[in-house]
Amino acid sequence: MPAAATEAQSAALRTLLRSLGQIVLQPNAFTGACLLGAWLLSDPRLACAALTGATAANVSAVLAGYRENDTRAGLHGFNGALAGLAAFSFIADNATAAAVAILAGTGTAWLLEPWSRRLRSRGLGYFSSPCLIVTWLWLPLVARVVQPASLATESTFSAVQLSHGLFAGLAQTGFASGALPGFLILIGIAAASRRHALWVLAGAGLASAAHLLLGASASSFDAGLLGFNGALTAIALADCGMAITLGGIVISVVLQMAATYYALPAMTAPFVLASWCMQWLTGRFLRGTGMPEAAERVEAGGRVTSPASVGRAS
């Protein structure tokens, strides 16, 4: 009996860590542990936020009778973790933030199943869209005004500044800040997929460079605010081909710039919308040219990682 209880606890821990790993589209418990370490380095409140939201979402998924394999892969928990991170990022009071994190995490789990079915019928992955929908519902109640970024920028950067801004962009994929948390997240991604690690660096670098060339501020680059949507888009579309991935990064930059100009709380919406655009456009093009099998590969390549990958996850 003690051995069975220990195994159940271990399985629950792996499920929770995979939920965190899925934030960067990796169904890997070690990746989740690296993200947890990144939050602890950046701000322990974020670690509590992610664990609270993921736990609420996973419990709600179990109570709702969702597929156990999907829950074990972290597919039902990661939007809850993101919802918890958003709550603690936008709400200063810890008690209020914790309550919102639990409610929002639960909301993402209940929304996920019908929403994902609707998207799957169109060949689209749901990514972080449940978190965005739930967060946008309560965010207007929070009295925090998002200020538009300054358009002033420096003409040159040192190698240290460039590396700091690049890794800070990786940290922002999980609402963290700082170069060291970003480097830890990169290690976690590389442990699951070295190819995805290269793409996440390329996505963050290309998106940051594009923003700076178009007039974004150096302070935004230092904070990692320019690269995280490009980084996530690159991972999401990495299996769809280089041209599609680069196109998605460009679209994410344009969408993020528009959101910044109008002072909108876009969060990861540019990544989600850019990935959807490339999946939809490419799928229509390939089907129109009589290549349905290729279209299906593109659509599958951009979806959130499925339980089939759990076997190789730690």
N, C-alpha and C positions, 0 to 999 in steps of 0.2 A: 504493500500500500504506500509506504513512504517513497519507494522508487517511482511508482506511478504518479504520485503528487509532484515529485521533482521533475519528471518528464513533462507534465502538464504545465508547470511553471516555466520551464525552459522553452516550450513551444509558444507560450503566451509572450514571453520576452522577445523571441525571434520575430513573432508577428508584429509586435510593437515597433521593433527596430526596422523591420522591412517597411512599415508604414512611413517611418521617417526617411528611409532611403528612397522611397518612391517620389519624394519631393523633387529629387533630381533624376527621376525616371529610372531608378535602379532598384530591383527587388532583392536587395542584398542587406543582410543584417549588419555586416561590417560597415557598409556605407552609412546606414542609419546611426551606428555608433559614432562614426566620424562627424556626422552632422550634430549629434548630441554634444560631442566634445567642442565643436565650433561654437555652439550656443553658450556653453559654459564659459568659454574663453571670452566671448563677446559680452554677454549679459545673462546671468543665471535665470532671470525672469523668462527669457525666451525658451530655455530648456523646459521650464515648468509649463509654459504656454503650449509648446508642441506636444508634450506628454499628456497634458490635460485634454487637448483637442483630439488627439489620436485615440486615446482611451475611450472618450465619449463616443466617437464615431464607430470604433470597433465593437463596443458593447451594443450600440444601437443596431449595427449590422447583424450581429448574432441574434438579437431579439426579433429583428424583422425577418429572420430566416433566409438571409442572403447566402449565396454559395460559399461554402467553407473554404474551398481552394482560393477563391478571390480574396477572402479575408486574410488567409495565411500569407498571400502574396503582398499584402499591404495596400491593395487597391481600394479598400473601403476606409482606410484610416488616414491616408495622407492628406486628403482634403480637409479632414477634421484637424489635423496638425497645423495646416496652413491657416485655417480659420482661427485656431487658438493663437497663433503667432500674430495674426492681424489684430485680434482683440487686444493683446498686450502691447502692440506697437502703437495703437491709436488711443488707448484708454490708459490714463495715468494711474487711476486708483486700482490697486491690486485686487480687491474684493470684487469690484464691478467687472474688471477684466476677466477674472476667473469665472464668474457667472456667465458672462457673454461667451467665453470660450467653450464652456460646456454646452450651452444652448446652440451655439453656432456649429460646433462639431457634430452634435446630434442632427442638426438641420441638414448638414451636408450629406450625412449617411442616408437620411430619408429621401433626399432629393436625388441621390446618385442613380438609383436603379431606373426610375422612369426617364430621367434625363439622358442617361447613357444609352438606353434603348433607342431613343429618338435620334441621337447622334450617330449610333452605329448604323441605323438604316440609311444614313447619308454618307457612310464611309468615313466618319470623323471620330477622333478620339476626344474624350471629355477633358483630359488634362486637369488643370486647376479651376475649370469653370464653375463647379459647384461651390467652391470656396468664394469665388468672386461674386456669384449671385447672392449668396447668403450675407457676405460682408457688405455689399452695396445696400442691402435692405436695412441694416442697422446703422451704417456709417453716417447717414445724414443726422442722426440723433446726437452725434458726438461733436462738440464745439471745438473743432480743430481745423483751422483754415490752411490749406496747402498753398504755399507761396510759389509762384512761377520761378523757375531757375533763371539766374542771370545769364545774359548772352556774352558777357565778357569772358575771354579765354586767353591763356598764355600761349605763346608761339612755340615754346620749346619745353621739353620735359627731360629730366635726367633718367638714367636707367632705373634708379631706385624708385622714382616717382611712377614710372611706367609699370614696373612690376607690382608696386603697391596698389595702384589703381586697378590693375588687371585682376589680382587676387581678391581685392575688395569687391569687385563685381561678382566673383563667384560666391562670396559670402552673402551677398544680397539675394541670391536665389532662395535663401532660407531666412530672410529678414535680419541676418546678422550683419555686423560691420567689422572692418579690419582685414588686413592682409593675412594674418596668421590663421584666423578662422577660415578664410577662403582657401588657403593652401591645404588645410586639413580636409576640407570638402573635396578638393581635387584628389587628394590621396584616396578618399573613400570611393570616388567615381572610378579612379584608375584600378582599384582593387576589383571592381565589378567588371569594368571594360576599359582597357587602355585606349581603344579606338574612340569611345565616348569621351574619355579624358582629353584626347587631342582635339576633338570637335568642340568641347566646352571651352577650351582655351581659345580656339580659333573664333568661335562665336562671340565670346566676350571681347576679344581683341578687335575684331572687325567692327562690331557694333560701337565700341568705344571710339575707335578711330573715326567712324562715320559721324558720330555725334559731335566730336571735337571739330572736325572739318566744317560742319554745318553751324558752328558757333556755340556749342554747349560750353558751360563753364568748367574751368579746371577743378574747382572745388567739388563739382558733381562727379567728375572722374575720380578724384581722390576718395570720395565716399562710396564709390562702386555703383553709383546710380545709373551709369551709362551702359554697362555691359551685361547686366543679369538677364534681361529679356532676350538678347541675342544669344547668350550662353544656353538658355533653356530651349530656344528655338533650334539651335544647332543639334542638341541631343535628341530632341523630338523627331527631327527630320533626317538624322544621320544615316538611316538605313534606306532613304529614298533617293539617294544620288547627290552628287556635289552641286549640280546646277539648282536642284530643287531646294537644297539646304541653304545655299547662298541667297537665293531668291527670298526664302523665308526670313533670313536675317535682315535683308534690306527692308522688307515690309514691316518687320518689328521695329526697326529704327524709325521709319516714317510714322507709324502709329504712336510710338512713345513720344516723339517730338510734338505731335498734334496734342496728345494728352497733357504734356508739360506746358505747352503754349496756353491752353485753356484751363490750366490748374486743376485737372481732373485726377482723382485718385485711381489711376489705372492699374497700379500694382503689376501683376503678371498678365493682364489682358492683352497687351501687344504680342506677347509670346503665343497665347492661345489663338488669337485671331489670325496671326500670321501663319501658324501651323494649319489652321482650318483652311485658309485661302489656298495654300499650296497643295494640300490634300485634295480639295474640291476641284481646283483648276486642272491639276495634273490628272486626276481621275477622269474628268470629262474629256480631256484631250486624248488620253490613251484609249478610252472606250470609243471615242469618235473615230479613231484611226484603226479600229478593229483589233485592239490589243487588250482584251478584258483581263487576261491573266496578269499582265504588267500593271494594270490599274489596281488590281486587288493587292499586288505586292506593295505598291506605293501607299495604299490606304492602310494596310496592316503595318507598314514600317513606321507610320507616324502615330500609332495608337499607344496609349499607356501600356507599359510592359505587362504582358499577360502572365498567368500562373504557370505557363509552360517553362518559364525561366527560373522558377523557384528551385528546381532540382539542383541548379548549379549555384544557388545563393547560399551564403554561409548561415 
